[in-house]
Amino acid sequence: ILAPIEKSGNREELFGLLQPEVVLTFGGLVVSKKIKAFLRAYPPATHWHVDIKKANDTFFCLGKHFKTGPNDFLRGFLDKTIVVESGYKTFWATKREHYRMQRERYLGKIPFTDLWAFNYILESIPKNFQLQLGNSSTVRYAQLFDIDPSIGVFCNRGTSGIDGSTSTAIGASVYNETPTLLVTGDLSFLYDSNGLWNNYIRADFRIIVINNDGGGIFRILPGKEETQNFNTFFETTHNLNLRSLAELYGFGYESVAEKEDLKEALYHFYKSSERPKILEVKTPRLLNDKILLSYFDFIS
């Protein structure tokens, strides 16, 4: 919602209408830089954070830290609220529905790229799965789409590094009753490939690697220049495929690079098997950023 408003001619008016009176947050830090920037520029009267351990003053207006869990807080808080007539929720919902419809139109006309693949992959995940997201562009793409509420979503967030996503997902899957899917980028997966070197990986463990041949996030961020230094030291292009790595660790493996191939692969990807699986999704390195940046222009 915030990204297309930024491109609007009346953005200050719209942001003013979206400015909240109170912000209530739970858990850890907010991933989206745009949400943080919006709430710092248009701050609420107060910010309440609910967490047993600590409260980060993310928006520079922290008023109260409730040292409890979300369930206990809401159980004691909701019966103390009063009904107030307001169009705030309707305004947000109207904007959200408009952008959702524009998104569907855009997805229907674009070629096979990161954006299209992420949308289809997230829609395909069976109910009650545990979804582990790689850092960097993976978690950012995932935030653009609705994910079934029965799916638990997890991601390493700290200094925004790509290390450890595979190891975290495998460790989490060992003690989780439901199957686990890791969706990650190629550099993140290759960097932490030694996480596959253990004897505890379940047969229902699944990995989808979005292979855009390097650190595609750097093509999206401001300041990109098409130079040899950029390609080598920032984007770190590599031209590697994952088949040999999958075979080394005893994973089933499949690779796709087209819409219909991805649809067919996902049809049987989650079915019961005797060993875990890796699905490598190869997307066009030089087109992904253009499609994503045009997306925000289109839905505005």
C-alpha positions in Angstrom: 0.0 0.0 0.0 2.7 2.5 1.0 5.0 2.0 -2.1 2.3 3.0 -4.7 1.1 5.9 -2.5 4.7 7.3 -2.6 4.3 7.6 -6.4 0.9 9.4 -6.1 0.5 13.1 -6.9 -1.5 13.6 -3.7 0.7 11.4 -1.5 0.9 13.9 1.4 -2.9 14.0 1.6 -3.2 10.2 1.5 -0.4 9.6 4.0 -2.1 12.2 6.3 -5.4 10.2 6.1 -3.5 7.0 7.0 -1.7 8.5 10.0 -2.7 6.5 13.0 -3.5 7.7 16.5 -2.0 4.6 18.2 0.4 1.9 16.9 0.2 -1.4 18.6 3.1 -3.8 17.8 4.0 -7.4 18.8 7.2 -9.4 18.6 10.4 -8.4 16.8 11.4 -5.7 14.5 9.5 -4.5 11.4 11.1 -5.7 8.2 9.7 -3.1 5.8 11.8 0.1 5.6 8.8 1.9 4.0 6.6 1.2 7.0 9.2 2.5 9.3 9.7 5.6 7.2 6.0 6.3 7.0 5.4 6.0 10.8 8.4 8.2 11.5 7.2 10.9 9.1 3.6 10.6 10.2 3.9 9.4 13.8 1.1 8.2 16.0 0.3 9.9 19.3 1.8 6.9 21.0 3.3 3.5 20.3 2.5 0.5 22.4 4.7 -2.6 22.2 3.7 -6.1 23.5 6.5 -8.5 24.2 7.7 -10.4 27.2 11.4 -9.4 26.8 12.0 -6.0 25.2 10.5 -3.1 23.2 12.3 -1.4 20.4 11.5 2.3 19.9 11.4 1.7 16.1 9.2 4.8 15.4 10.7 7.1 18.0 7.4 7.5 19.9 7.3 4.5 22.2 4.8 5.2 25.0 4.3 1.9 26.7 5.9 -1.6 26.9 3.5 -4.3 28.0 5.7 -7.2 29.2 3.3 -10.0 28.4 2.4 -12.2 25.4 -0.1 -11.1 22.7 -2.8 -13.5 23.8 -2.8 -12.4 27.4 -2.6 -8.8 26.4 -5.6 -9.0 24.1 -7.6 -11.1 26.5 -7.3 -8.4 29.1 -7.4 -5.4 26.8 -10.3 -6.0 24.4 -13.1 -5.9 27.0 -11.8 -2.5 28.1 -12.2 -0.9 24.7 -15.2 1.1 23.5 -16.8 1.3 20.0 -15.8 4.5 18.1 -17.2 5.5 14.7 -14.3 5.7 12.3 -13.7 5.3 8.6 -10.0 4.5 9.1 -10.3 0.8 8.5 -12.5 1.3 5.5 -10.0 3.7 4.0 -7.2 1.2 4.4 -9.3 -1.7 3.1 -10.4 0.2 0.0 -6.9 1.1 -0.9 -5.7 -2.4 -0.3 -8.4 -3.9 -2.5 -7.7 -1.5 -5.3 -4.0 -2.4 -5.3 -4.8 -6.1 -5.1 -6.9 -5.9 -8.2 -4.2 -3.9 -10.0 -1.7 -6.6 -8.9 -3.7 -9.3 -10.4 -3.9 -7.4 -13.7 -0.2 -6.9 -13.7 0.7 -10.5 -12.9 -1.5 -11.6 -15.8 0.6 -9.7 -18.3 4.2 -10.2 -17.2 6.7 -12.9 -18.3 8.3 -15.5 -16.1 10.3 -13.5 -13.5 11.0 -13.4 -9.7 7.7 -11.5 -9.1 5.6 -14.0 -11.1 7.3 -17.0 -9.6 7.0 -15.8 -6.0 3.3 -15.2 -6.4 2.6 -18.7 -7.8 4.9 -20.4 -5.3 3.3 -18.8 -2.3 -0.2 -19.6 -3.6 0.8 -23.2 -4.0 1.9 -23.9 -0.4 -0.3 -26.5 1.3 -2.2 -25.5 4.4 -0.5 -25.8 7.8 3.1 -25.9 6.4 5.9 -24.1 8.2 7.4 -21.6 5.7 11.0 -20.5 6.3 12.1 -17.5 4.2 15.6 -16.6 3.1 16.7 -13.1 3.9 17.2 -10.1 1.5 15.0 -10.2 -1.6 13.1 -13.3 -0.7 11.5 -11.9 2.4 10.8 -8.6 0.6 9.0 -10.3 -2.3 7.0 -12.5 0.1 5.6 -9.3 1.8 4.0 -8.3 -1.5 1.5 -11.2 -1.4 -1.1 -12.7 0.9 -0.1 -16.0 2.6 -2.6 -18.5 3.9 -3.1 -17.8 7.6 -2.7 -21.5 8.5 1.0 -21.3 7.4 3.6 -20.2 9.9 6.1 -17.8 8.4 9.6 -17.4 9.8 12.8 -15.6 8.7 16.2 -14.8 10.1 16.4 -11.0 10.7 19.3 -9.4 12.4 22.0 -7.5 10.5 20.2 -8.5 7.2 22.8 -11.0 6.3 22.1 -14.1 4.1 23.9 -16.6 6.3 22.2 -19.3 8.2 18.8 -19.5 6.5 19.1 -23.1 5.4 20.5 -24.2 8.8 17.7 -22.4 10.6 15.0 -24.0 8.4 16.4 -27.5 8.8 16.8 -27.1 12.6 13.2 -25.8 12.9 11.9 -28.7 10.8 13.3 -31.3 13.1 11.1 -30.3 16.0 8.0 -29.2 14.0 5.1 -31.5 13.6 4.1 -30.1 10.2 6.3 -30.2 7.0 8.7 -27.3 6.3 9.3 -25.4 3.1 12.4 -23.2 2.7 12.1 -20.5 0.0 15.5 -18.9 -0.5 17.7 -17.2 -3.0 20.6 -18.8 -4.8 23.4 -16.9 -3.0 21.9 -17.5 0.4 21.4 -21.2 -0.4 24.9 -21.7 -1.7 26.5 -19.7 1.2 24.9 -22.0 3.8 24.9 -25.3 1.8 26.9 -27.0 4.6 23.6 -26.8 6.6 22.5 -29.8 4.4 25.4 -31.9 5.9 23.6 -33.7 8.7 21.5 -36.8 9.4 18.3 -35.2 10.6 16.7 -33.9 7.5 13.1 -35.2 7.2 11.8 -36.7 4.0 9.0 -34.1 3.9 11.5 -31.2 4.0 11.3 -29.0 0.8 13.5 -26.3 -0.6 12.7 -23.9 -3.4 15.7 -21.9 -4.6 15.0 -18.8 -6.7 18.1 -18.7 -8.8 18.5 -15.3 -10.5 22.2 -15.9 -10.9 23.4 -13.6 -8.2 22.3 -11.0 -5.6 19.3 -9.7 -7.4 18.5 -7.4 -4.5 21.3 -5.0 -5.5 19.6 -4.4 -8.9 16.5 -3.2 -7.0 18.3 -0.9 -4.5 19.1 2.7 -5.5 22.6 3.5 -6.9 23.0 0.5 -9.2 25.4 1.0 -12.1 25.9 -1.6 -14.8 29.7 -2.1 -14.4 32.0 -5.0 -14.1 32.7 -4.1 -10.5 28.9 -4.2 -9.8 28.4 -7.6 -11.4 31.4 -9.1 -9.7 31.5 -7.7 -6.2 27.9 -6.7 -5.5 25.6 -8.9 -7.6 28.3 -11.7 -7.6 27.0 -13.5 -10.7 28.0 -17.2 -10.8 26.2 -19.3 -13.5 26.0 -22.3 -11.2 23.2 -24.9 -11.0 22.3 -26.9 -8.0 21.9 -30.4 -9.4 25.2 -31.8 -8.2 24.7 -30.2 -4.7 21.3 -31.9 -4.4 22.8 -35.3 -5.5 25.6 -34.9 -3.0 23.2 -34.6 -0.1 20.7 -37.1 -1.3 17.9 -34.7 -2.2 15.4 -35.1 -5.1 16.0 -32.4 -7.6 14.2 -30.6 -10.4 14.9 -27.4 -12.3 12.4 -25.1 -14.1 12.6 -21.8 -16.0 9.1 -21.3 -17.5 5.6 -20.7 -16.2 4.1 -24.0 -17.2 7.2 -26.0 -16.0 6.8 -24.4 -12.6 3.1 -25.2 -12.4 3.8 -28.8 -13.3 6.7 -29.2 -10.9 4.7 -27.8 -8.0 1.8 -30.1 -8.7 3.8 -33.1 -7.4 6.5 -31.2 -5.4 4.7 -31.5 -2.0 3.6 -35.1 -2.4 5.0 -37.8 -0.1 8.5 -39.0 -0.9 11.3 -41.1 0.5 13.7 -38.2 0.5 13.7 -34.4 0.7 13.4 -32.3 -2.4 15.0 -29.2 -4.0 13.2 -27.3 -6.7 15.5 -24.8 -8.5 13.6 -21.9 -10.2 15.8 -20.1 -12.7 14.7 -16.5 -13.4 16.1 -13.9 -15.8 18.8 -11.8 -14.0 18.5 -8.8 -16.3 14.7 -8.6 -16.3 13.6 -9.2 -12.7 14.4 -5.7 -11.4 12.6 -4.0 -14.3 9.4 -6.0 -13.8 9.4 -5.4 -10.0 10.0 -1.6 -10.3 7.4 -1.3 -13.1 5.0 -3.2 -10.8 4.8 -0.3 -8.3 4.3 2.2 -11.2 1.5 0.1 -12.6 -0.6 -0.3 -9.4 -0.2 3.3 -8.3 
